[in-house]
């Protein structure tokens, strides 16, 4: 029963922590000057080293080709993506994230990490050591289950 109580408390604490960072995450997202669809497209392209075609992006996000073309054009105007010829089919243009696009997504993701780090610095050393021990144990369990 003790384990169940601890698991329930951990779940509750996680929800409280997530709720406390929502305003900062939203502020970070709003500072991007990108729509949610543009963030989604850019996020997909950042993890695809060879980029993607507009057709593939439209299929992934379940939007029309015309809609995706517009999204890509707006990202291109902001220098977040570039279109290049497909090396295997010159009729197809690949969409790639630019260094600015990659940096934008990195900042979006790392803004949350920076916020967490700032809060962790306020912990007593003993509490920080206990947290490190707990996270290390979770990481070890996750690595074993892969």
N, C-alpha and C positions, 0 to 999 in steps of 0.2 A: 504493500500500500504506500510505503514511503516513496518508492520510485514514481508511482502514479501522481502523487502530490507534487513532487519535484517537476515532473514533466508538464503538469498543468500550470504550475507557477512559471516555468520557463516559457511556455507558449504565451501566457498572459503578458509577461515582461517583453517578449519579442514584439507583440502587438503594440504595446505602449511605446517602445522604442521606434518602431516604424511610424506610428502616428506622430511622434514628436519631430521627425525629420521631414514630414510631408511638406510643410511650408518652404523649407530650404530647397528641397528637390524641385518643387513647382517654380520657385523663383529662378533657379538655375535653368530650367527648361524654358521659361518665358523670356529669359535674356538671350536665347538663341536666335530669335526672330525667324523660326522655322515652324511650319505646321507639323502636326503629329505625323501626317503621311510622309512629309519630307524627312522627318527624323527616322521613321521606319525604313524608308528607302536607303538613306545614308547608313544606317546601322547594318543593313543587309550587305551593302557594298563594302563596308569596312572589313567585314570578315570573309569576303570573297576576293582573293588576290587577283584573280583573272577577270573580275568584274562580272557583269551580267548584261543580258540584252533587255531592252524595254519589254519585250514579250514575256520573258521569264519573270521580271519584276511585277508586271501586271498580273500574271498568273499567281504568284506568291501572295500578293496583297488583294487578290480577287477584285481588281478594278479593270476598267476598259483600257485598251491601248491608248486611246485619246487622252484619258485622264492621266495615265502614267507618263505619256509624252509631255504633258503640261507640268507635271511634278518635276520631271528630269530637267526640262527647260529652265524652270525657276531655280533649281539647284545649280545648274550650269551658270546662270546669270550671277549667282552669288559665289562662283568659283569653288563650289563644294564638290562638284563632279566634272568629269570630262568624258567626251565620247571619242572612242578610237576605233579604227577598223579591226574587225575580228581577224586574227591571223589565219584562221582556217576557212573563212568565208567572207570575202571582201564586200559582199552585199550587206552584211550585218555589221552594225556598229555596237561595240561593247561600251557599257557605262562603267566608269571606274571612279572611286572616291579619290579626290585630290589630297594632297598633304593637309590643306586647310580643312577638308571634310573629315579626315581622320582625326585631326587635332580637335575639332569641334565635338566629335563623339567621345573622344578621350576625356575632354574637359567635363562633359556631361556626366560621365561615369565617375570620374575622379572627384568631382565636387562633393559627392556623397562620402567618399573615403576621407577627404580632407576634413569634412565636418565631423566624422567619427573620430579621427585622429585628435582634433582639437578637444573633443570631449574626453577622450581617453587620457589626455595629458593631465586632466584634473583629478584623476584617480590616485589614491594612495598607492605607494609601491607594492604593498602587500596585496591589495585588491587587484592591481594590474598583473601581478605574478599569478594569482589564482585564476584570473581570466585567461592568461596565456596557457596555463596548464589545461584548462577546460577546452579551449579551442584546439590545442594540440591533440587532445584525446579525440575530439570530434573528427579532426583531419585524419588521424590514424584509422579510425573506424571507416571513414569514407573511402580511404585509399584501399583498404582491405576488401571492400565490397565492389570495387571496380573490376 
